[in-house]
């Protein structure tokens, strides 16, 4: 078994836009003897490559990545390219959505850990990775990935059902999502309430839900965009 490298030779990148938390991580890791560098997170949306290009030249061994990186966007987009280049990615997030954690594992993260856990727990994960030790059991990883796969399947089914709506039904669903009652939709479109209620029933049947609220929630869950409202 190869000896673990000295901590001073273990390079760690921190991708975190919350200044106080990033500074805490950097200080704690530096005090532990690691070579730490914070990566500036752009204050605008851009491709992951623009963030990773300067960092990759430093050849880090470990990267701590937040998922919510402000205006830059989703930190999950950084996981796969980092992992492909041989970096051990640890996601440190405020999200408690375990299906999303599973997506991170599927993309190549070695571990996902909550920001609500003590800082020492994060340091313990870094220590184990720097020593070449496992940081998650096979069973835990598989469970997280399963949750992600189930959600992805549910989203695919939802998108397929939404695609069956007619143009008129899409207009009505858009109105429901905006919070307009059937009465107002009927008045806006110069049709009877009975006609709109019949169309709403068709929407619910096609989407496999039992209420207008559930229909709106399903559409939102997959980022469905309603057609532009009539003026």
Buried (B, 14 or more C-beta within 10 A) or exposed (E): EEEBEEBEEBBBBBBBBBEEBBEBBBEBBEEBEBBBBBBEBBEEEEEBEEBBEEBBEEEBBBBBBBBBBBEBBBBBBBBBBBBEEEBBBBBBBEBEEBBBBBBBBBBBBBBBBBBEEEBEEBBBBBBBBBEEEEBBEEEBBEBBBEBBBEBBEBBEBBBEBBEEBEEBBBBBBBBBBEEBEBEBBBEBBEEEBEBBBEBBEBBBEBBEBEEBEEBBEBBEEBEBEBEEEEE
